[in-house]
Every structure is written in C-alpha cells, then in structure tokens.
Amino acid sequence: MSDETGSARDEHDQDDRKNTKDGQSDDKKNNKDDGNQKDADNGDDKPRKKPGKKPLIILAVVVILLAIVAFVWWFATRNEITTDDAYTDGNAITMAPKVSGYVVQLAVNDNVYVHKGDLLVVIDKRDYQAQVDQAEAQVGLAKAQLNAALVQLDIARIQYPAQYRQAKAQTSSAEANFRQAEAAYLRQHAVDQRATSQQNIDTADAQRQSASASVEQARAQQQTASLVPQQIRQTEATVEERRQQVQQAEAQLEQAQLNLSYCEVRSPSDGWITRRNVQLGTFLQAGVSLFAIVTPQVWVTANFKESQLERMRPGDKVKVEVDAYPKLDLRGHVDSVQLGSGSRFSAFPAENATGNFVKIVQRVPVKIVIDDGLPRDQPLGLGLSVTPKVYLK
C-alpha cells in the first residue's frame, strides 16, 4: 500500500515539473513577441536613410563613356560613306544567230568558260552552201557579159568611124554620078532633036533621077553614120551596165558567203555561258537569243543617296564586302557618277507636276571599279548584293 502511494506521489511530482517548464517556455515566447513589437515600434520612430551619390556617379560615367565612343566612331567614320543598295555588274553579251536553221552541233554546256573565237553552235549549212554556188554562177555569167560588152566597145570604136567614112565616100560618089547624069541630061536637051532620039532623052532623064536618089540615100546614110560619138557612148554605157551587174553579183556572192559563215556561231569574247536556251536539233530563228556570255570584267553599281555625293569624287578608294563571300577583301575606286538619278532613266519616270508632290531622296548610280581582291578560281557573278564603303579624300 505504501508502495502504490509513493508511485502516485512521484507521478504527481513529474506532472508538476512538466507544467512548470511549459509555463516558463510560454512566458519566454510572450516576452520575445513583446520585444519584437517594441523594436518595430522603435524602428518606425527612426528617420529613413537617404540614397547615396554612387548611382549618380555610375550613370555619369556611363554617359561619358557613351559620348566618348560616339565621338570616336564619328571621328573614325567622318570620311566614310556606305550603302547596302549596291550590286555587282558587268557585261552580259546576248548571243543570237544571224541566220535561221536547224542546230546540227552544240559545242557548249551551261556555265562553262569559253575563249574568244571558240565554236559554240553550228547551224545546217546546206541551204546556204547552195546559195553560195548560185551566187558564184551569177558572178561568172555577169563577168562573161561584161567581157562581151568590152569586145563590142572595141569593135564600135573601130567600126563606127569606118562606117562614117564609107558613108561619106558613098555620098561623094553619088554626088559625082548625079553631076554626070545631070550633064548628060542637059546635053540631050541641048542638041537638036533630029540629032538624037527620044529614047536617049528618056534614058538620060532616068539616069539623072536615079543619081539624084542615090545622092539622097548616101546623104542619109552619112547622116546616120555621123552619130559615131553617140554610138560609142551607148556601147560604153552597155559596158558600164554589165560592170554594175558584175558588182551586184559579187555583192550577192559576198552576202551568201557571209550567211554561210554565220552558220558557225563563235564566241566574241572570253566569258562564261549562262542562260542557255538552245538544244541539239532546235530550229533557230535569226535574232532569237541562244545564251549569254558573262565577261570576266566585273564592277559594282552602288546607288548612293544624293545627299552623300557632295564630297565624292572619281578616284576615291573603296572597300567592298560581298554578302555571298564574306571572306573576300575587295578593293577598288570610284570610276564615275551617273549624270542623273536612277528614277530619271527608268521605264516610267516620275511625273512631279501632278499636284501631289512628295519629296523623296533620290539615289544616283555610282560605278566602282574593282582593282584588287578578285579570286581567279572563284568568279564573281552579276547581281550579287554588296556593301561598298567609300573613303572620301
């Protein structure tokens, strides 16, 4: 019994100690909360601390640095102007046949390099060879006619004067015969009719009339033969006509030979074949484009604003950057400035007299010649976007 009483007393003592500890901990917690509340109240009563000058100093330093960078950039680029409205340019020779016909030989492919004089296309020559043969025959015929006319001229120069002299002699002979017949006629009429007969009188009269007619005929022939200079000039005119026919035939022969030579289309310059529009067996019309030949000479056409041209002069050094080949370092110079804006020479020039005028900054094409940096194994195509930078003097 005493043991149970002791155990109960011990348990009661433990509970009292536990409650005492819990009470102390609650008091501490309450005291702590009160302290925090007091600190907060004291903090509200103190004045807030003002921001320092450090941010203003940092801002000032940044502004100064930006100003220095801007000044350095302006100083370094004050003699430089650039534009991205620029592209590569060059000569693209459009090749077209001068004669029509079927393609019997095609000696080139796309984008190959050719040299001046290389054979590119051959057109069927048979029709044009026949024209050459016909023209040669016409030349031979015209020359033969000319030779015949020359012979006739030589004959005329000898024959016509001889005919005139002969006609003149015949006239003299006829006149002499007429005088003789006239004398006989007068004698028959002068003698006594009993000493002659009527037959003799009639015969003398007939001879007189015949001699008179012969004189008239001889004089007419002499008049005709007297046109010797005119007849010779007529023969000379015939010779000149034949000579002109020979020249005409030779011109036709030359044209036929040219047409025959045009059947072979050859390269007029070194360059690359581009835009090929012909195949083997194609029937070509004269003047229709076959392909284009891009020559190796390449320059830059840059469209600068009109406000950028004040100090630009031919000879100014230029650096060119190519979008397609960023590693290329091209150097050149300003060759010339076009005397007119791009819009002035466009297909549809602007009409500013309509009453709705809006001022637009015009761009003027500038030709830039590349002096150095073009690779030999990497041709620079036409129409590529570039960015030129002009260093003003």
ZANU-129857 format. One line per 10 residues: number of its first residue (from 1); for each residue x, y negated, z of C-alpha. Coordinates in steps of 0.5 Angstrom, whole numbers, plus 500, padded with zeros to 3 digits. Each point is the difference from the previous one (the first is absolute). Example, Ala and Ser with C-alpha at 12.3 -4.5 7.8 and 13.67 -1.06 7.14 Angstrom:
<atoms>
1 = 525,509,516 | 502,493,498
</atoms>
This chain:
<atoms>
1 = 500,500,500 | 506,495,502 | 503,502,493 | 494,498,496 | 499,494,504 | 508,498,498 | 499,501,493 | 494,496,499 | 504,494,504 | 505,501,495
11 = 496,499,494 | 497,494,503 | 506,497,501 | 502,501,493 | 494,497,497 | 501,494,504 | 507,499,498 | 498,501,493 | 494,495,500 | 505,495,504
21 = 505,501,493 | 494,499,496 | 498,493,503 | 507,498,500 | 501,501,493 | 493,496,498 | 503,495,504 | 506,499,496 | 496,500,494 | 496,495,502
31 = 506,496,503 | 503,501,493 | 494,498,496 | 499,493,504 | 507,499,499 | 500,500,492 | 494,496,501 | 503,495,504 | 506,500,495 | 495,499,494
41 = 497,494,503 | 507,497,502 | 502,501,492 | 494,496,498 | 502,495,504 | 507,499,497 | 501,496,493 | 502,504,494 | 507,500,497 | 500,496,493
51 = 503,503,494 | 508,498,499 | 503,497,494 | 503,507,497 | 495,501,495 | 500,493,497 | 508,501,499 | 499,506,497 | 494,497,495 | 505,494,498
61 = 506,505,499 | 495,504,495 | 498,494,497 | 507,497,499 | 503,507,497 | 494,500,495 | 502,493,498 | 507,502,499 | 498,506,496 | 495,496,496
71 = 506,494,498 | 505,506,499 | 495,503,495 | 498,493,497 | 508,498,499 | 502,507,497 | 494,500,495 | 499,493,498 | 504,501,494 | 496,506,498
81 = 493,502,497 | 497,506,498 | 494,503,498 | 496,507,499 | 497,498,494 | 505,503,495 | 501,506,496 | 506,503,495 | 499,498,493 | 503,502,493
91 = 500,501,493 | 495,506,498 | 500,501,493 | 494,503,497 | 501,505,494 | 496,500,494 | 500,504,494 | 500,495,493 | 497,506,496 | 495,505,501
101 = 500,507,500 | 501,507,504 | 505,501,505 | 505,505,498 | 505,499,505 | 500,498,507 | 507,499,503 | 499,497,507 | 496,501,506 | 497,496,506
111 = 505,495,504 | 507,503,496 | 505,495,499 | 502,498,492 | 505,496,497 | 499,495,494 | 499,504,494 | 498,506,503 | 495,504,496 | 493,500,503
121 = 495,502,496 | 499,503,492 | 494,499,496 | 499,504,494 | 504,497,494 | 497,504,494 | 495,495,498 | 505,494,501 | 505,504,496 | 495,501,494
131 = 499,492,501 | 508,499,499 | 500,505,494 | 494,496,497 | 504,493,501 | 506,503,497 | 497,502,494 | 496,493,499 | 507,497,501 | 503,504,494
141 = 494,498,496 | 501,493,501 | 507,500,499 | 499,503,493 | 495,495,498 | 505,494,502 | 505,503,496 | 496,501,494 | 498,493,501 | 507,498,500
151 = 501,503,494 | 494,496,497 | 503,494,502 | 507,501,497 | 496,502,493 | 496,494,501 | 506,495,501 | 503,503,493 | 493,502,496 | 496,494,501
161 = 506,495,498 | 501,504,494 | 492,500,498 | 500,493,500 | 506,499,496 | 497,505,495 | 493,497,500 | 504,493,499 | 503,503,494 | 494,503,497
171 = 497,493,501 | 505,497,496 | 500,506,494 | 492,499,500 | 501,492,499 | 505,502,495 | 496,504,496 | 494,495,501 | 504,495,497 | 502,504,494
181 = 493,502,499 | 498,493,500 | 505,498,495 | 497,506,495 | 493,498,501 | 502,493,498 | 504,502,494 | 494,504,498 | 495,494,501 | 505,495,496
191 = 501,504,494 | 496,499,494 | 494,505,501 | 502,503,493 | 507,502,502 | 497,504,506 | 495,505,501 | 494,499,506 | 503,507,503 | 507,497,501
201 = 496,494,503 | 496,504,505 | 506,504,502 | 504,494,502 | 494,498,504 | 499,506,503 | 508,501,502 | 499,492,503 | 494,502,504 | 504,507,502
211 = 506,496,502 | 496,495,504 | 497,505,504 | 507,503,501 | 502,494,503 | 495,499,505 | 501,507,502 | 507,499,501 | 499,494,504 | 495,503,504
221 = 505,506,502 | 505,495,501 | 496,496,505 | 499,507,504 | 507,501,500 | 502,493,502 | 497,502,507 | 506,504,502 | 502,497,507 | 493,501,502
231 = 500,508,498 | 507,501,503 | 497,496,506 | 494,505,500 | 505,506,500 | 504,497,505 | 493,500,504 | 499,507,499 | 507,502,503 | 498,496,506
241 = 494,503,501 | 503,507,499 | 505,498,505 | 495,498,505 | 497,507,499 | 506,503,502 | 501,496,506 | 493,501,502 | 501,508,499 | 506,499,504
251 = 497,497,506 | 495,505,500 | 505,506,500 | 503,496,506 | 494,500,504 | 499,507,498 | 507,502,503 | 498,496,506 | 494,503,501 | 504,507,499
261 = 505,497,505 | 494,498,505 | 498,508,501 | 506,500,505 | 499,496,506 | 506,499,503 | 502,496,507 | 501,493,499 | 504,499,507 | 502,504,506
271 = 495,502,505 | 495,505,503 | 494,503,496 | 494,498,504 | 492,501,499 | 501,505,494 | 493,500,496 | 502,505,494 | 501,507,500 | 502,505,494
281 = 495,500,494 | 497,494,502 | 497,496,494 | 503,493,502 | 497,493,497 | 505,495,498 | 501,495,506 | 497,504,506 | 504,501,506 | 504,506,501
291 = 504,499,506 | 504,494,503 | 508,499,502 | 502,497,506 | 506,497,499 | 506,500,506 | 500,493,501 | 495,498,506 | 499,494,503 | 495,497,506
301 = 494,496,498 | 498,496,507 | 494,496,501 | 502,494,505 | 495,495,502 | 501,493,497 | 502,497,507 | 506,505,500 | 503,497,494 | 503,494,502
311 = 507,502,501 | 500,506,496 | 505,499,494 | 503,505,495 | 506,504,503 | 497,500,507 | 503,507,503 | 494,505,501 | 500,507,504 | 494,505,498
321 = 497,505,504 | 496,506,497 | 495,503,503 | 501,506,496 | 507,501,502 | 501,496,507 | 508,502,500 | 501,496,493 | 504,494,501 | 499,496,494
331 = 503,493,499 | 498,495,494 | 499,493,499 | 494,495,498 | 500,500,492 | 495,496,498 | 493,497,503 | 494,500,495 | 497,493,498 | 493,502,502
341 = 496,504,505 | 498,507,499 | 493,498,500 | 501,495,494 | 502,505,496 | 495,505,502 | 495,503,495 | 495,496,504 | 503,493,502 | 496,497,506
351 = 496,494,498 | 500,495,505 | 495,495,497 | 494,503,502 | 499,496,506 | 501,506,505 | 508,499,501 | 503,503,506 | 508,499,500 | 504,507,500
361 = 507,500,501 | 503,502,493 | 505,506,499 | 506,499,495 | 503,506,497 | 508,500,501 | 505,504,496 | 505,503,505 | 506,504,496 | 503,506,504
371 = 507,499,500 | 503,506,504 | 497,506,504 | 496,504,495 | 502,507,500 | 502,504,494 | 497,506,502 | 493,497,502 | 497,496,495 | 495,494,503
381 = 493,501,497 | 496,494,498 | 494,497,504 | 503,502,507 | 499,496,506 | 506,496,502 | 501,494,505 | 506,495,498 | 503,496,504 | 503,493,497
391 = 506,497,503 | 499,492,499 | 506,496,499
</atoms>
